[in-house]
Amino acid sequence: MTLQARELADACAEIERALAGRPVQKIVQPDRTAVELGFHGGWLMLSVHPKLGRIHLMAERPAGTGEAASAFCMLLRKELLGARLTACTPVPGERACELRFAGGRGVRGLRVFLFGKAGQLVLTDEAGSSLGYIGPAQRLHETLPPPGASDAGAERTRFGAESGLSARIEAHYLAAGEDDARATARKAALHSLTAAVDKHRRREVALTRDRARAEAAGEKRKLGDLLLAHLHEVPKGVDSVTLPDDFELGAPLLIALDPARSARANAERFYKEHKRLTRAIATIDQRLAETRAALASAEAELAAVESGEAPSNFQLERNQSPRRKRQALGTPSLPYRAFRAASGATILVGRGADRNDELTFKVARGSDLWMHARDVPGAHVVVPLAAGVSIDEQTLLDAATLAAHHSSARGEAQVDIGYTLRKHVRKPPKSRPGSVTTSGMKTIRVRVEADRLARLLSTSEKPG
């Protein structure tokens, strides 16, 4: 909780004894609810935080004394720098006080209202009119409250009134602030992780449903086989036909048909649907495995947060995007993900259109192999090679598989992949991100094998 009335009165007395008559030399606003004033020989903290509101002398010079400042901080610097503190007067029985300053711009007041969610810090002119304010309060406190009832009781014992009061207040609120930050981080992490678990569970249900539909591929093939076996028994132009099920004791089976197609064309349609669904199963299985792994990870993290085992910086790590986290740590973001071919060769895959350009023209060398899915949007893929060294067949297939997977042709059974040396790739002037022209391009048609793709994806190093 904020300082109580008796505690505030004791703090004001200590501040006045220590700083009265001294000019303001520095002003810093560390956050939206606090101001720190630097005097010769000491610093003063004024905070109207809804839970941690207080006023006290500071043991050390604050770390954040840079030049970046809010509008209110700039106003304080304009009005108070060079002005001398003349008084720090509490309102008896109330959690409010006023600091008075005298300087070249006349008399100025700094009113502190430690009213929780209605807390406020107000700068006033000589007539008591507001010049500006900060704090969580929705409305401006235009005047100080009238004196309240005396509360010279239990509150005094929290910090005592003897020398060193500010040090005890500062230590108490530093610990309270850390506890509040941890509680806020934990609450946000619980909310974020619960939402992530729910999202992954919904996706798992949807993918499981999709897989069940894809498993009907065998039934489609069976329908095609039955139609061909009884080709001359199917009348033209009908929308359904009942045929004996030759695969299950000949029980009658009703087959829905497209009346605009012949019996043979309907059979071909069933075969085509069978192939499409069969291809889809591999993609669904990969996505289902990734979803279940993400769900298990989110559930484990959620359990850790609920049990209090998560690290104190969990919220920062959880909520920041990877790029923001790298920027905060001063680590450069790499424009690619790295995978490992069966031969041990590294395969680099661009992270997006703008990062494709960076991979191709800033990372890759002229002797490297460059590839891209033909005629569809996709990632640039680079296989680093020494000058004069050719790529082996299996590494070429591995790289082509990744190029197909990281393109809009993902899910297709076969994809055409173009490849050439990086030195034959050019960036047209004023072209879109990721757009290039090539020469000496060769093409390989790669059949996307589920086992090969799963092996490659499992080697992702995700650098940077």
C-alpha positions as CSV (number, residue, x, y, z in Angstrom):
1,M,0.0,0.0,0.0
2,T,1.0,3.6,-0.3
3,L,2.4,5.6,2.6
4,Q,-0.1,6.4,5.3
5,A,-0.7,9.9,6.6
6,R,1.5,9.5,9.7
7,E,4.3,7.9,7.6
8,L,4.0,10.7,5.0
9,A,4.3,13.4,7.7
10,D,7.4,11.8,9.1
11,A,9.0,11.5,5.6
12,C,8.2,15.2,4.9
13,A,9.9,16.2,8.1
14,E,13.1,14.3,7.2
15,I,13.1,15.6,3.6
16,E,12.7,19.2,4.8
17,R,15.6,18.8,7.3
18,A,17.8,17.3,4.6
19,L,17.0,19.4,1.6
20,A,15.5,22.8,2.6
21,G,17.3,25.7,0.9
22,R,19.0,23.5,-1.7
23,P,18.4,24.1,-5.4
24,V,17.0,21.5,-7.8
25,Q,19.9,20.4,-10.2
26,K,18.4,17.4,-12.0
27,I,15.0,16.2,-12.8
28,V,14.2,12.6,-14.1
29,Q,10.9,10.9,-14.8
30,P,11.6,7.1,-14.7
31,D,8.0,6.1,-15.4
32,R,4.4,7.5,-15.8
33,T,3.8,7.8,-12.1
34,A,7.2,8.9,-10.6
35,V,9.6,11.9,-10.6
36,E,13.1,12.0,-9.2
37,L,14.6,15.4,-8.2
38,G,18.4,15.8,-7.8
39,F,19.8,18.2,-5.3
40,H,23.3,19.0,-4.2
41,G,24.1,16.0,-2.0
42,G,20.9,14.0,-2.5
43,W,18.0,12.8,-4.6
44,L,14.3,12.8,-3.8
45,M,11.7,10.2,-5.0
46,L,8.1,11.3,-5.6
47,S,5.8,8.4,-6.7
48,V,2.0,8.3,-7.1
49,H,1.9,4.7,-8.2
50,P,-1.6,3.3,-7.2
51,K,0.0,0.6,-5.0
52,L,3.5,1.9,-4.3
53,G,2.9,5.6,-3.8
54,R,5.5,7.2,-1.6
55,I,7.9,10.1,-1.0
56,H,11.4,9.7,0.4
57,L,15.1,10.5,0.1
58,M,17.1,8.2,-2.2
59,A,20.2,6.4,-1.1
60,E,21.8,6.5,-4.5
61,R,21.8,8.5,-7.7
62,P,19.2,6.9,-10.1
63,A,20.5,5.0,-13.1
64,G,18.1,6.5,-15.7
65,T,19.3,10.1,-16.0
66,G,19.4,10.3,-19.8
67,E,18.1,13.2,-21.8
68,A,15.0,11.6,-23.1
69,A,12.1,13.0,-21.2
70,S,8.3,13.2,-21.2
71,A,6.4,16.5,-21.7
72,F,5.7,16.7,-17.9
73,C,9.4,16.1,-17.1
74,M,10.3,18.9,-19.6
75,L,7.8,21.2,-17.9
76,L,9.3,20.4,-14.5
77,R,12.8,21.2,-15.8
78,K,11.6,24.5,-17.2
79,E,9.9,25.5,-14.0
80,L,12.0,24.0,-11.2
81,L,15.6,23.7,-12.3
82,G,17.6,26.2,-10.1
83,A,14.7,26.7,-7.8
84,R,15.3,26.1,-4.0
85,L,13.1,23.8,-1.9
86,T,11.6,26.0,0.8
87,A,9.2,23.6,2.4
88,C,7.8,20.1,2.4
89,T,4.4,20.3,4.1
90,P,2.1,17.3,4.8
91,V,-1.7,17.7,5.1
92,P,-2.5,16.6,8.6
93,G,-4.3,13.3,8.7
94,E,-4.3,12.9,4.9
95,R,-2.1,11.1,2.4
96,A,-1.2,14.4,0.7
97,C,1.6,16.9,0.9
98,E,3.0,19.9,-1.0
99,L,6.6,20.8,-1.8
100,R,7.3,24.5,-2.3
101,F,10.1,26.0,-4.4
102,A,11.3,29.5,-4.9
103,G,13.3,30.6,-7.9
104,G,13.7,32.8,-10.9
105,R,10.2,31.9,-12.2
106,G,8.6,32.7,-8.9
107,V,7.0,30.3,-6.3
108,R,6.1,26.9,-7.6
109,G,4.3,24.0,-5.8
110,L,4.5,20.3,-6.3
111,R,1.5,18.6,-4.8
112,V,1.6,14.9,-4.0
113,F,-1.7,12.9,-3.6
114,L,-1.1,9.3,-2.5
115,F,-4.7,8.3,-3.1
116,G,-4.1,4.9,-4.7
117,K,-5.9,4.7,-8.1
118,A,-6.7,8.4,-7.7
119,G,-3.0,9.3,-7.1
120,Q,-1.6,12.4,-8.7
121,L,1.4,14.7,-8.9
122,V,0.5,18.2,-9.7
123,L,2.8,21.2,-10.5
124,T,1.2,24.5,-9.6
125,D,2.0,28.2,-10.0
126,E,2.2,30.9,-7.3
127,A,-1.6,31.2,-7.3
128,G,-2.1,27.4,-6.9
129,S,-3.3,26.8,-10.4
130,S,-2.2,23.6,-12.2
131,L,0.5,23.8,-14.8
132,G,0.6,20.1,-15.4
133,Y,0.2,16.7,-13.7
134,I,0.8,13.0,-14.0
135,G,-0.7,9.9,-12.3
136,P,-3.5,7.4,-12.5
137,A,-6.3,9.7,-11.3
138,Q,-9.0,10.4,-13.9
139,R,-9.6,13.9,-12.8
140,L,-7.4,16.8,-11.8
141,H,-7.1,17.4,-8.0
142,E,-7.4,21.1,-8.1
143,T,-6.8,21.7,-4.4
144,L,-5.2,19.9,-1.5
145,P,-7.7,18.1,0.8
146,P,-8.7,19.6,4.1
147,P,-6.9,18.3,7.2
148,G,-8.2,14.9,8.3
149,A,-8.4,13.1,11.7
150,S,-5.1,12.4,13.4
151,D,-3.8,8.9,12.7
152,A,-0.8,8.8,15.1
153,G,-1.2,5.1,15.7
154,A,-0.1,1.8,14.2
155,E,1.1,3.3,10.9
156,R,4.0,4.9,12.6
157,T,5.5,1.6,13.6
158,R,5.9,0.3,10.0
159,F,9.1,2.4,9.5
160,G,9.6,4.3,12.7
161,A,10.2,8.1,12.9
162,E,13.9,8.1,13.9
163,S,16.8,8.9,11.7
164,G,17.1,6.8,8.5
165,L,13.4,6.7,7.8
166,S,13.8,7.2,4.1
167,A,16.2,4.3,3.8
168,R,13.7,2.0,5.4
169,I,10.9,3.3,3.2
170,E,13.0,2.9,0.1
171,A,14.0,-0.7,1.0
172,H,10.4,-1.6,1.7
173,Y,9.0,-0.3,-1.6
174,L,11.9,-1.7,-3.6
175,A,10.9,-5.2,-2.3
176,A,7.2,-4.4,-2.7
177,G,7.8,-3.3,-6.3
178,E,9.7,-6.5,-7.2
179,D,6.9,-8.5,-5.7
180,D,4.3,-6.5,-7.6
181,A,6.3,-6.9,-10.9
182,R,6.5,-10.7,-10.3
183,A,2.8,-10.9,-9.6
184,T,2.0,-8.9,-12.7
185,A,4.3,-11.0,-14.8
186,R,2.8,-14.2,-13.4
187,K,-0.7,-13.1,-14.1
188,A,0.2,-12.1,-17.7
189,A,2.1,-15.3,-18.2
190,L,-0.8,-17.4,-17.0
191,H,-3.2,-15.5,-19.3
192,S,-0.8,-15.9,-22.3
193,L,-0.1,-19.6,-21.7
194,T,-3.7,-20.5,-21.0
195,A,-4.6,-18.9,-24.3
196,A,-1.7,-20.8,-26.1
197,V,-2.8,-24.1,-24.6
198,D,-6.4,-23.5,-25.7
199,K,-5.3,-22.6,-29.2
200,H,-3.1,-25.6,-29.6
201,R,-5.8,-27.9,-28.3
202,R,-8.3,-26.5,-30.8
203,R,-5.8,-26.9,-33.6
204,E,-5.1,-30.5,-32.5
205,V,-8.8,-31.3,-32.6
206,A,-9.2,-29.7,-36.1
207,L,-6.2,-31.6,-37.5
208,T,-7.4,-34.8,-36.0
209,R,-10.7,-34.2,-37.7
210,D,-8.9,-33.4,-41.0
211,R,-6.9,-36.6,-40.7
212,A,-9.9,-38.7,-40.2
213,R,-11.4,-37.3,-43.4
214,A,-8.1,-37.9,-45.2
215,E,-8.1,-41.5,-44.0
216,A,-11.3,-42.0,-46.1
217,A,-8.8,-42.1,-49.1
218,G,-9.0,-45.9,-49.0
219,E,-12.8,-45.8,-49.4
220,K,-12.4,-43.5,-52.4
221,R,-10.2,-46.0,-54.1
222,K,-12.6,-48.8,-53.3
223,L,-15.4,-46.8,-55.0
224,G,-13.3,-46.3,-58.1
225,D,-12.5,-50.0,-58.2
226,L,-16.2,-51.0,-57.9
227,L,-17.2,-48.7,-60.7
228,L,-14.6,-50.1,-63.1
229,A,-15.5,-53.6,-62.1
230,H,-19.2,-53.0,-62.8
231,L,-18.7,-50.5,-65.6
232,H,-21.5,-51.8,-67.9
233,E,-24.0,-52.0,-65.0
234,V,-24.0,-48.2,-64.4
235,P,-26.7,-46.3,-66.4
236,K,-25.7,-43.0,-68.0
237,G,-26.7,-39.7,-66.4
238,V,-27.7,-41.2,-62.9
239,D,-26.7,-39.4,-59.7
240,S,-26.2,-42.6,-57.8
241,V,-25.9,-46.4,-58.3
242,T,-26.2,-49.4,-56.0
243,L,-23.5,-52.0,-56.6
244,P,-22.5,-55.2,-54.7
245,D,-19.5,-54.7,-52.4
246,D,-17.1,-57.2,-53.9
247,F,-14.6,-56.5,-51.0
248,E,-17.0,-57.2,-48.1
249,L,-19.3,-60.2,-48.9
250,G,-21.0,-58.4,-51.7
251,A,-23.3,-56.3,-49.5
252,P,-25.1,-53.6,-51.6
253,L,-23.3,-50.2,-51.6
254,L,-24.9,-46.9,-52.6
255,I,-22.4,-44.8,-54.6
256,A,-23.1,-41.1,-55.3
257,L,-22.1,-40.1,-58.8
258,D,-21.7,-36.9,-60.9
259,P,-24.5,-37.4,-63.5
260,A,-22.6,-35.2,-66.0
261,R,-19.7,-37.8,-66.0
262,S,-19.5,-41.3,-67.4
263,A,-19.0,-44.3,-65.1
264,R,-15.3,-44.3,-66.1
265,A,-14.9,-40.6,-65.5
266,N,-16.5,-41.0,-62.0
267,A,-14.1,-43.7,-61.2
268,E,-11.2,-41.5,-62.3
269,R,-12.6,-38.8,-60.1
270,F,-12.5,-41.2,-57.1
271,Y,-8.9,-42.2,-57.9
272,K,-7.9,-38.5,-58.1
273,E,-9.5,-37.8,-54.8
274,H,-7.8,-40.8,-53.3
275,K,-4.4,-39.5,-54.4
276,R,-5.1,-36.0,-53.0
277,L,-6.2,-37.3,-49.6
278,T,-3.2,-39.6,-49.4
279,R,-0.9,-36.7,-50.1
280,A,-2.6,-34.6,-47.4
281,I,-2.1,-37.2,-44.7
282,A,1.7,-36.6,-44.7
283,T,1.3,-32.9,-44.3
284,I,-1.4,-33.3,-41.7
285,D,0.8,-35.7,-39.7
286,Q,3.7,-33.2,-39.7
287,R,1.4,-30.4,-38.6
288,L,-0.2,-32.6,-36.0
289,A,3.2,-33.6,-34.6
290,E,4.3,-29.9,-34.4
291,T,1.0,-28.9,-32.7
292,R,1.3,-31.7,-30.1
293,A,4.9,-30.7,-29.4
294,A,3.9,-27.0,-29.0
295,L,0.9,-28.1,-26.8
296,A,3.2,-30.1,-24.5
297,S,5.6,-27.3,-24.2
298,A,2.9,-24.7,-23.4
299,E,1.3,-27.1,-20.9
300,A,4.7,-27.6,-19.2
301,E,5.4,-23.9,-19.1
302,L,1.9,-23.3,-17.7
303,A,2.4,-25.9,-15.0
304,A,5.8,-24.2,-14.1
305,V,4.2,-20.8,-13.8
306,E,1.3,-22.2,-11.7
307,S,3.7,-23.9,-9.3
308,G,5.9,-20.8,-9.0
309,E,8.9,-22.5,-10.7
310,A,9.1,-20.1,-13.7
311,P,12.0,-17.6,-13.7
312,S,11.3,-14.1,-12.7
313,N,12.0,-12.8,-16.3
314,F,9.5,-15.3,-17.8
315,Q,7.0,-12.6,-18.9
316,L,9.7,-10.7,-20.9
317,E,10.8,-13.9,-22.6
318,R,7.3,-15.1,-23.3
319,N,5.7,-12.0,-24.6
320,Q,8.5,-10.5,-26.8
321,S,8.7,-11.6,-30.3
322,P,12.1,-13.3,-31.2
323,R,13.2,-10.2,-33.1
324,R,12.3,-7.9,-30.2
325,K,14.1,-10.1,-27.8
326,R,17.2,-10.1,-30.0
327,Q,17.0,-6.3,-30.3
328,A,16.7,-6.0,-26.5
329,L,19.8,-8.2,-26.1
330,G,21.7,-6.4,-28.8
331,T,21.9,-9.6,-30.9
332,P,21.6,-9.3,-34.6
333,S,18.7,-11.1,-36.3
334,L,19.8,-13.7,-38.9
335,P,17.7,-13.7,-42.1
336,Y,17.6,-17.5,-42.4
337,R,16.9,-20.7,-40.6
338,A,19.6,-23.4,-40.9
339,F,19.0,-27.1,-41.5
340,R,21.3,-30.0,-41.9
341,A,21.3,-32.4,-44.9
342,A,22.0,-36.1,-44.5
343,S,25.5,-35.5,-45.8
344,G,26.1,-32.9,-43.0
345,A,25.9,-30.0,-45.4
346,T,24.2,-26.8,-44.1
347,I,21.1,-25.6,-45.9
348,L,19.9,-22.0,-45.3
349,V,16.2,-21.1,-45.8
350,G,15.1,-17.5,-46.0
351,R,12.7,-16.2,-43.3
352,G,10.5,-14.1,-45.6
353,A,10.4,-11.9,-48.6
354,D,12.6,-9.1,-47.2
355,R,14.9,-11.6,-45.4
356,N,15.2,-13.6,-48.7
357,D,17.0,-10.6,-50.3
358,E,19.3,-10.4,-47.3
359,L,20.1,-14.1,-47.4
360,T,20.8,-14.1,-51.1
361,F,22.7,-10.8,-51.5
362,K,24.4,-10.3,-48.2
363,V,25.0,-13.8,-46.8
364,A,25.4,-16.1,-49.8
365,R,28.6,-16.2,-51.8
366,G,28.9,-16.4,-55.6
367,S,29.9,-20.1,-55.5
368,D,26.9,-21.2,-53.3
369,L,24.0,-23.1,-54.8
370,W,20.8,-21.0,-54.9
371,M,17.3,-22.5,-55.4
372,H,13.6,-21.6,-55.4
373,A,10.3,-23.2,-56.2
374,R,9.4,-22.6,-59.8
375,D,6.5,-20.2,-60.6
376,V,5.2,-19.9,-57.0
377,P,6.1,-17.7,-54.0
378,G,8.5,-19.2,-51.6
379,A,11.7,-19.0,-49.6
380,H,15.2,-18.6,-51.1
381,V,17.3,-21.6,-50.3
382,V,21.1,-21.5,-50.2
383,V,23.6,-24.4,-49.9
384,P,27.0,-23.0,-49.1
385,L,29.7,-24.5,-51.4
386,A,33.4,-24.0,-51.9
387,A,34.4,-22.7,-55.3
388,G,34.5,-25.4,-57.9
389,V,32.8,-28.0,-55.6
390,S,29.6,-29.5,-56.9
391,I,26.6,-30.7,-54.8
392,D,25.9,-34.4,-54.3
393,E,22.5,-35.8,-55.3
394,Q,21.1,-36.4,-51.8
395,T,22.0,-32.9,-50.6
396,L,20.4,-31.5,-53.7
397,L,17.2,-33.5,-53.0
398,D,17.3,-32.4,-49.3
399,A,17.6,-28.7,-50.3
400,A,14.9,-29.0,-53.0
401,T,12.6,-30.7,-50.4
402,L,13.0,-27.7,-48.1
403,A,12.4,-25.3,-51.0
404,A,9.2,-27.1,-51.8
405,H,8.1,-27.1,-48.2
406,H,8.8,-23.4,-47.7
407,S,6.7,-22.4,-50.7
408,S,3.1,-22.0,-51.5
409,A,3.3,-25.4,-53.2
410,R,3.6,-27.0,-49.8
411,G,1.4,-30.1,-49.6
412,E,1.9,-31.0,-53.3
413,A,3.3,-34.5,-54.0
414,Q,5.8,-33.2,-56.6
415,V,7.2,-29.7,-57.0
416,D,9.5,-28.2,-59.7
417,I,12.5,-26.5,-58.1
418,G,14.9,-24.2,-60.0
419,Y,18.5,-24.0,-59.0
420,T,21.7,-22.2,-60.1
421,L,24.8,-20.7,-58.7
422,R,24.3,-17.6,-56.5
423,K,26.5,-15.5,-58.9
424,H,23.8,-15.9,-61.6
425,V,21.1,-14.3,-59.4
426,R,20.3,-10.6,-59.8
427,K,18.1,-8.1,-58.1
428,P,16.1,-5.9,-60.6
429,P,16.1,-2.2,-59.7
430,K,13.0,-1.1,-57.7
431,S,11.6,-4.7,-57.7
432,R,9.5,-6.2,-54.8
433,P,11.3,-7.7,-51.8
434,G,12.3,-11.3,-52.7
435,S,12.0,-10.7,-56.4
436,V,15.0,-11.7,-58.5
437,T,16.1,-12.7,-62.0
438,T,18.3,-15.6,-62.8
439,S,20.4,-17.2,-65.6
440,G,21.7,-20.7,-66.1
441,M,18.8,-22.1,-64.2
442,K,18.2,-25.9,-64.1
443,T,15.1,-27.6,-62.8
444,I,14.6,-30.6,-60.6
445,R,11.2,-32.2,-60.0
446,V,11.3,-33.3,-56.3
447,R,8.9,-35.8,-54.9
448,V,8.2,-34.6,-51.3
449,E,8.9,-37.6,-49.1
450,A,7.4,-37.4,-45.6
451,D,10.3,-39.2,-43.9
452,R,12.9,-37.0,-45.6
453,L,11.0,-33.8,-44.8
454,A,10.5,-34.8,-41.1
455,R,14.2,-35.6,-40.8
456,L,15.2,-32.2,-42.3
457,L,12.8,-30.2,-40.1
458,S,14.1,-32.0,-37.0
459,T,17.5,-30.5,-37.7
460,S,16.4,-26.9,-37.7
461,E,18.9,-24.8,-35.8
462,K,16.8,-21.6,-35.8
463,P,19.8,-19.4,-35.3
464,G,19.5,-15.8,-34.0
